[in-house]
Amino acid sequence: MSLKNLHIALVGNPNSGKSSLFNCLTGLHQKTGNFPGVTVDKKTGTAPIAPGLNAEIIDLPGSYSLYPKRMDEWVTYKVMLNQDTDIRADVIVAVADASNLKRNLLFCTQLIDLKIPMVIALSMMDMARSKGIKIDIPALERELGVPVVAVNSRKNKGIPQLKKAIELTVAQSEKTQVRDFIDNKALAPAPIAEVKTLFPKISDYGAIHYLINHENFAFDAAMQDTIENIEIRNNFNPTRTQADEILQRYGRIRQIMQVAVTEPDPLQKTLFTERLDNLMLHRRWGYLILLTVLFLLFQSVFWLAQYPMGWIELGFAELSSSLANSLPDNRWTDLLINGVIAGLSGILVFVPQIMILFGIITILEDTGYMARISFLSDRLMRSVGLNGKSVMPMISGFACAVPAIMSARNIENRKERLLTILVTPLMSCSARLPVYTILIGLVIPKTYLFGFLGVQGLVMMALYLLGLVMALVVSSIARWFIKIKEKSFFILELPTYRAPRFKNVIPTMISKARIFVVDAGKVIMVISLILWALCSFGPNQRIEKLNTEYRQQIAVAGANKDSLTAIYKTQKLESSYAGILGKSIEPAIRPLGYDWKIGIALITSFAAREVFVGTMATLYSVGDDQKGAVLLNEKMKSAKLEDGTKVFTLATGLSLMIFYVFAMQCMSTLAVVKRETKTWKWPVIQLLYMTGLAYVMSLLVYTLFK
């Protein structure tokens, strides 16, 4: 084995501390959470193992065994069976939860029998001790035949010993032959022998998996036929073989547990986690606590973010005013203030809210409460064709639909997974937050019920809950049209409660803010600049006519230049390419209460929902007032239609909020749905049903409130 290009695969059961160990080894601060399904794809980083020996660490999704049932388990499985064309595993570091060792050892022993050099990292030792579990690590090492090292990623303990074990395992890999944990060859001797003639380097246990899952491997048609003929010729029964293997493994694991592990009397007092769950999972109090947590989450977005948002707005106001007063009045100044500065202000002003939202969600994940939300929601989810595991992607959708849809891979049932993917974009993601914030500020008064319940916060919470309720309604209807029949089981591990790690929370908040500013910000800035150009230019004949009329009008003695300039700018915007585009779709959106400027925002925000604010800032030429982006809210409040009525009335504001709750205004989401479903059929269906739903519901709300 080459020491220069070492690849270490980090594997283990879900919620075993695998991603925490990855962070500890690589220093990348990869997102971790105290519930299954955080890692939904391969993530890589580098780490020094020894002087002159660096390694690429691959954090793979959690798996309970080498018999994959979920999409994310297939990612791990293909790497372990050397069927991933992008990544290979020279060494396996299997993370095992010491507090639940018997279950974790099933996967570990399967990995041992693949004959890949391996080290077991024993995590959660503190939790094991709190349960009264004692593990004889040397005895466990002897029984398994591979190195076992106790680690604590939270406190950075055991990491040097783990690296030393990896170094020794690499050095001795060609000299040491690990014994089989069970007699795999005896499970199906003849077909195993024939497969090994085709693939001499694989182990006996690897040959079994080639027989069972070769249809999912990247073999050519001739090889597929050859393996299929081996199965038929030898009457190979994959179900019976798998059952025999699991029974034998658990038989040996029981023996090992008796030798190496001392467990307490099961009648001992209830642990803190179990006592707390009596309250958190109570059939009445549990739901009340959940609603309280959600209410505090959305109120905090307003309470905590209003001060930093005010500082950012004030900073941009001062910057715009200073630039307008100091720079010459020409097109380049207009581009800088009304294109660049207006677009940038539309990005940065919402960073505090996004950081707070992600921070609180990360705390909920880290404490283990997210898994409880899934448990509480399972009965409701099942009534509409989903299951409790659908809640995790849906709640993650409050942050961003793209990783949320990817996390649906941990749902075993194909129909429930597809339904989850179809309804997850109805969750109000963080990209909608800037839209909600500015519209709520426009049309909802800043008042309080009972002296402490903010009406604006309640409206925000109602928008989020509305998306959730509609997702349940859509799922209950769509399940009758998706003709996939599979049995569904809801098996969920409830992790122990843990104190949130603020060293994990703060980097996550910063990382999400950076992603928003860099990724979404690039889109917003590009669209803001394109939009500025569309607003500033138009068909030559129209613009020339307006310019001539304007020059003639201000040349008249006693003419009010300021009034004429305001009229000229309005007419010029309407005659620009942006105005022509907006006017062309105005008849379709007028029944919803929208004017042509809102129509342009709807079009541009399809690239990214949060572009709505930048579009409004550019269209209303905030910088022209020499007071900066802080006046966007005032500009929108004072905006009027041609008949003199306000654009943003309560009816229009609510209609627009409802439109953004339901509309599929995100190209990235459609792209990831196509990737996950491997067809354009479902993204197209998603786009059509969400757009239609948004239009009908917005029309209904506008009709009721106008």
N, C-alpha and C positions, 0 to 999 in steps of 0.2 A: 504494500500500500504506500502511495506517495504521501509524504508528510507535508508537501508544499501546498497541496490543494485538498485539504481535509474538509469533508462535508459531514456535519453532525445533525442528525434528525432528532428533534425534541418531540417526544410523543407521550401519550398518557390518556387516562380517562378524563372526561370533561370535569372541570372544577377541581383538578388535582394540584393546581399551582404551577402549571406548565408555562403559561405566559409570564407569570411573575419571575420564574427562573430565567426565561428568555431575556426579560428586561435586565435582570441582575447580571447575566453573562455579557450582554451586548451593550448595555447602557442606552438602549434606544427608546426606553419608556414606551414600549408598545402598550396599547390599551389593554387593561386587564379588568375582569369583573368577577363577582362572586356568584355566578350562575353559568350553567352550561351554554355553549354556543357563541362565546365571544369571538373566538378565532374561527373564521369561516373559510379561510384560504391560507395558502402558504405565505409566511412572512419570514424574511431573512435578515440577518445581521452578522457582523464579524466579531470575534472574540479571541484574545490571546490565550492559548492553552498552556504553553510552556515557552521558554526562550527558543526562538527560531521556529515555533510551531503556532501558526494562526489557523483558525477554522471559520468556515461559514456555518452559522447556526440557522437551522430551518425550523421555525415554529409551525407545527402541523396541527390541524383541527383535532379536538379530542375524540377518542373512539373508545367504545366499551369492549370491543373484540375485533379480531381480524375477519369478521363476517359483516361487511358494511350493509347498513340499512338506509342511512341518510346520505344525502349528497355530500355533506362535509366529510363523512367517514370515508367516502370513496377517494377523496383527495389524499388522505393519509394512506389508505390501502394501496393505491397505485405506486406511491413512493416506496412503501415497504416491500412490494413485490417487484420493484425495479421496472415498473411500467410507465413511469413518468418520464417523458422525453427531455424535460427541462432540468430536473433535479435528481441526483442520486444520493444515497445515504451510505457513507463509509463506516460511520459509527452511529449507534442508536443510544440516546439517553432517554430511558423510560422513566417518567415521573410517576411515582406511586404514592397514594395518600395513605400514610401510616395509620390514620384513624379508621380506615376502611380497607384494610390490607387484603382481606380475602377476595373481595370483588376486584380489586386492582390487579391482583396476581394472575387472574385469568389472561388478561391482555399481555402482561409481562412474559408469561410462560410461552404464549404463542410466538412472541417476538424472539424469544430465546431459540426456539426451534427453527427459525428462519436462517440461523447460523451467520447472522451479521454481528460483528463485534459490538458488544453492548455493555452499558453501565446502568444500574438502577439508582435513581436519585429518590431517596425516601423523604417526602415532604410531610408537612402537618404533624411533625413529632410533638409539638407543644399541645396540639389538640388531642393526640393519642394519649399523652400523659394525663391531660385533664379528664379523660374517660377512664383512666386507670389501666391503660394498655401498656404493657412492657414488651419491647422487641429486642431479641438477642440478635444483633446485626451480624456478628461473625457466624452464628449458626445458620441464619437465613442465607448468607453468602455461600456457605458450604452446600446447603441443600439445593440452591438454584444453580450454582456453578458459574455465576457471574458476579463482578464487584457490586457491592451495595454501599451507598454513601448517604448519610443523613444530612439534609440541607434545610436551611431556613432562609428563603429569599428575602423575606421582610427585613431580617436583621443581618443579611449578608454572611450568614454562618454556613460553614461546610463547603463553600465555593472553592477554596484552594484545594481541599481534599478531593472534590469532584474533578477538578481539572487534572490533578495528579493521577486519579484513576483512569481518566480518559487517555492521558499520555501513555500510561503503562499498557492499557488495553490495545492502543494502536501499535505500540512497539512489539507486543507479544502476539498480535493477531495471527501471524503466519505460523507461529510455533505452537499455539494453543488450540486444541480442538475441543469445543464445548460439547458436552454430552447432550443427547436428546432428553427433554424433560419427560416425555412419554414415548412409547414405541410407535412412532408415526407410521413406519413402514408396514406394521402389522395391520393397520386399518384398511389398507387396500394394496397388498404387495405387488400384484401383477401390473395394474395400470400405473402405479408409481414408478416401477422399473422402466416401463416403456416411455413414459414422459421424460425420465432422466436421460434416456438415450438421445432424446431431442434437445434437451437442455442440461448438459452434464454438470454445470456449475450450481444448479439450484439444490436445495436440501430436500429431504423426503417430504417434509411438511410443506415446502414451497410447491412441490409437485402436486400435492393434494389441491392447493388453491388454483393451480393452472388447470386442473381437471374441472373444478367447480365453476370458476369464473372466467374461463378463457374467452368467452363471447364478448367480454368487456375489455379485453386486452387488444393492443394494436398489432395483431397478427394478420398476415395476408390470408386470403381465402383458402389456399392449399393447406396452410398450417392449422387453420380452424377445422378443416375437414379431417385432418390427420388426428387431432386430439379428440374430436367427436367420435371418430371410429374406434379409438382406444377405449372410450367410455362404453360404447355399445358392445364391442367385442368382449370386454371384461365384466359386463353387466354392473358398471359402477353406479352406486346409489349415493348421490351427494348428501341427501337428507340424513340417511342412516349413518354415513361416515362422519358428518358433522356432529350428530347426536352422540355417537360413541366417543368421539374425541373430547367433547365437553365433559362428559361423564368421567372419563379417565383423568382429565386435568383436575377437576374438582376433587376427585379421590386423592390425588397426590397433594393438592393444595391443603386439604384437611390434615394430612399427615405432617406437612411442613408447619402449619399453624400450631399443632400440638407440640412440636419440637422447639420452635423459635419464638412463639408468641404466647404471652400470658395475658389473658383477658379477664376483666372483673366479673363478679356475679351480676348477671343481667337484671337482678331485682334491686340493684343499688338505686340511690335517689336519682330523680329526674335531673338531667342537665339543664343549665340555664336556657339553652336554645329551645329545648322542648317546653319549658315553662313559659317562655316568651311566646312561643307559637300557639299556646292555648288561648292567648289574647289576640295575636295578630291574625290567626286563621279562624277565629270565632265566626260562627255563621251570621251573626249580626254585627258585633263590634268590629270584626275584621273589615267589613265593607265600609263602615263609617270611618275607620282609620285610613283606609285607602282613599276615600273621597277627600278627607282632610289633607292628606299628603299631596294630592293633586292640586287642591286649592292653594296650599302654601307654595307649591311649585310655580304656579302661574302668577300669583300675587307678587312673589319675589322678583319675577321678571320686571315688574313695574317699580316695586318699592326700592330695590337695591340698585337698579340701573339708571334711575332718573337723574342722579347727580353726575355720574361720569358722562352720561349722554349730553347733559346741559353744558358741561365743560367743553366737550368736543364740538358741539354746535357753536358755542361762543368763540372757540378758537378759529373755526372756519369762517365765521362771520367777520372777525377781525382781519383775517388773512384776505378775504375777498374785498373788503372795504379798503384795505391798505393798497392792494394791487390796483383796484379801480381808480384810486386817487393818484397813484404814482406813475402808472403806465399810460402811454398815449392811447387815445380812443381809436383803435383800428381793429381789423379782423383778427389779428394774432392775439390781442388782449381779450377779445370776445371769446376766442377759442380757449384760452387759458382759464378764464373765469367761468364761462357758461358751459364749457365742455369738460375740461380736466378737473377744475376745482369742484364744480357741481357734481360730477360723477364720483369723485373721491369722497366727498362729504356723504353721499348716499351709501357708501360702503362702510366707512369707519364709524359713523354715528351709531350703528346698530351692533358693533362689536361687544359692548358691555352686556347687552341682553343675551347674545349668543353664548358668551362665556359663562354667564350665570346659569342659563338653561342647561348647558352641557355639564357644568360643575355639579349641579344638583342631581342630574341623572347619573353621573359617575358615582356620586356618594351612595345613591340608592342601589346601584349595581354592586358596589364594593361591600356594602353591609350585608348583602344577601337578600334584601327585601324584594328585588325583582323576581326571584323565583317564587316568592310567596304570592306576588300578584298573578303569576301564571296559574298557581294552584287555586286561588280564589276565583279566577275567571273561567276555569275549565268547564263548569256546568253551563254557563252562559254561552261560551264559545261552541260547545257541542250542539246547542240548540239551533245554531245557524250554520252548521256544517264544518266548523273548525274544531280545534282542540286547544287546551291550555298552552301548548307550546307556540301557538300562533300569536299569543300576547307579546312575547319577547320581540319578534320582528315589528309588530304593530307599535309597541311603545318605543322601540328604537327609531321607528318612522317619525316620531316627534322630533328627532334630531335631524335625520336625513334618510330619505327613502332608498338611496342606493345601497349602503351597507345593510339596511334593514331587510331589503329583498334578498340580498346574498345570505343573510343569517337564517332565512327560511329553509336553508339546506338541512338544518337539524330536525326537520319534520319528516318522519319516515313515510307517512301516507302521501302518495302522489297527488290525490285529489285535494286533500287539506293543504298541501304545500302550494298547489296552483291557486286555490282560492285565497290563501294568505298573500301571495304575490299580487293577485288582482286587486285586493282591497287595501293593501298597505299604503299606496300613494294617497289614499283619502285621509291618512293621518297628517295633521298639520305640521310640516317639517319646519326647521329653523329658517329656511328661505322665505317662508310665508310670514315670519315674525315681523320683519320690517314693514310689510304691507299692512298687517293687522294694526301695528303700532300707530302708523301715521293716520290710518282711517279711523281708528278708535279715538285718537286725539282730535280728529276733525269733527266727528258727529256725536260722540258720547261725552256728556258733561263729566267733569272731574268732581264727582260727589261721592258721599259715603252713606251706606245704609247702617243704621244702628251705631254710627260714629266710627266704625272701623272696617266695614266691608266695602272696599272700593268698587264702584260700579264698573269702572274701566277694566279692573282685574276680573270681575265676574263675567263681563262680556268676552274677554279673552279666553277664560276657561270654557265658556259656552261654545265658542268657535271650535276649540279643540275637542270637546265632548261631542259636538255635532258631527265632526268628521268620523269619530269613533262609532257613533250610533249609525250613521249612514253606511259605514263599512260592514256593520253587522247585518243591516237590511239587504245590502247588495249581495253579501255572501249567502244569506238565506234564500235569495232568489236564484243566484248563479249556480248553486249546488244542484239544482234540478236539471240544468242544461249541460253539465260536465259529466259525461258518461264514463267515469272511472270507478271501478268497484274494488275496493281493498278494505280489509278489516283494519280498524284503527284502535290503537292502544295508547293511553296517556301514562307514561312512566317518567316521573320527574324526580331527580335527586334534589332534596331541600338542603342546601349547604348550611353550615353553622353560621350564626351571626358573628360578624367581625367588625371591629372598629374601622371606620374608613381611613385609608392611607392618604393623607393630604399631600404627601410627596408624589402620589399618583394622580390626585385630583387636579392640582395646580398645573402640572405639565399637560394634562389632557385639555384643560381649559385653554391654555396658551396654544396648544397644537391645533385645536378646532378653530380658534380665532385666526390663526395663521392660514389654515386651509381656506377659511371663508374669505380672508383678505386677498390671498394669492390666487386661489382657483376661481372663486366666484368673482373676486375683484377684477381679474383680468377680463372676464366676460363683460362685467358691468362697464369697465372703462372703455373697452373696444366699442360696445354698443352705444355708450354715451357719446363717444367721438363721432361714430357713424351718424348717430341721431342729430348731433350738432350740425354736421354737414348737411343732412337732409332738411334740417330746419332753416339753415342759412342760405341754401341755394334752391333754385327752382327753374322752371322753363324760362328762358331768357326774355321772351316777349312779355310775359306776365310781370316779371321782376322789373324790367326796364320801364314798363308802364307805371308801376307803383312808384319807382324812384322819381320819374318825371313829375308825376302828380304831387309827390311829397315836396320836391324842390319848388314847384310852383306855388304850393299852398303856404310854405313858410316864408316865401318871398313877398307875400302880400303884407302890406303895412298893418300893424296891430294884431297880426296872427298870434295865437297862443301856441308857442313852439312845443311846450311840454305836452299839451293835449294832442296836438297833431302828431308828435313823435310816438305817443302811446298808440294812437289809432294806426299809424303807419306800421309799427312793429307787429300789431295784431294781424293786419291785412297781409303783411309779408309772410308771416308764419303760415297763414291759411293758404297762401299761394305757393309755398315751398313744396318740395317733394314730399316731406312728412305730412303737410297739410292735405295734399292730394290723396295720399294713402289713407289718412284718417277719414277724410270725407267720403272715400269710396266704400268704406265698411260701416259708416255711420248709420245708414238705414237699418242694418241688421242688428245693431246694438242699441239704437234709440229706444226700443220698447223696454230695455233694462234700465233706462235712465242715464245712459252714458253719452258723452259727446265724442267728437272725433279725436280729441287729445287722449281721452281714456282708451279709445280704440287703438291708438298707436302704442300705448303702454301695454295693452293686452297682447299685441303682436310681438313687441320686443321682449316681453317677459316670458315668452315661450322658451327662450334660450335658458333663462334662469328666473325664477319668480321674483327674486329680490331686485331684479333690474327695474321693476315697476317704479321704485322710489327715484332711482337715477334718471329714469325717463321723465318723470314728473318734474324733477329739478331742472332738467334741460329744457323741457317744453315751456315751462313757466319762466325761463330765463331769470332764475333767482338772482344771479349776480348783477343784473341790470340796476337793481335798487341800491347798489353799493353798500348793502348791509349783510350780504352773504347768505349762506345756505340756511341760516336760522329762520329766514322768512318764508321758507317753502310752505310751512303749515298755514301762514297768514295768506300767502298767495292763493293757495288752494281754497281757503275759506272764502276769499273775496271773488273767486272766479265766477263769471256769469255766462249764461247762454245768450244767444242773439236776442231773445225776448226779454232779457233783463233778469230772469230768475237765476237763483244760485245753482251752480253745477253740483256741488257736494252738499245735498240735503241729507236728512236722516235716511230717507228712502234709498237714495243713490248710494250712500256710504254703506248701508247694510247690504244692499244688493251686490255691491262690489266685493264686500267681505265674503258673502256667500259664494260668489263666483270663484274666488281664490281658495275657498275651503274645498270645493269639489273639482275644479278644473285641473287637467293634466298639463300644467304649465312647466314642463321640465324635459328637455331632450335627453339628459343623462339617465333619467329614470326609465324612459322607453328603451334606451340602449341596453341597460342592464337587465331589463325584463326579457329582451330578445336573447341576451347571452344566457340567462338562466333557463329559459324555456326552449332555446334552440330553434325558434321559429318566429316569424314576424306576425303570425296570426294573433297571438295574445296581446302584444303591444298595440296593434291596430284596434282590436276590440276594446282595450283599455282606454285608448285615446278617444274613441267614438262615444263610449258609454259615459265617461267622465265629463267630456265636453257637453254632451247632451244634457246630462244631469245638472251641470253648472248653469247652463242656459235656462232650463225650466225652473229650477229652484230660485235663481236670481230674479226671473220674471215674476214669480209668485210673490217673493218678498217685496219687490218694488211696487207691485200692484196693491199689496196690503198696506204699505206704509206711506204711499204718496198722498 
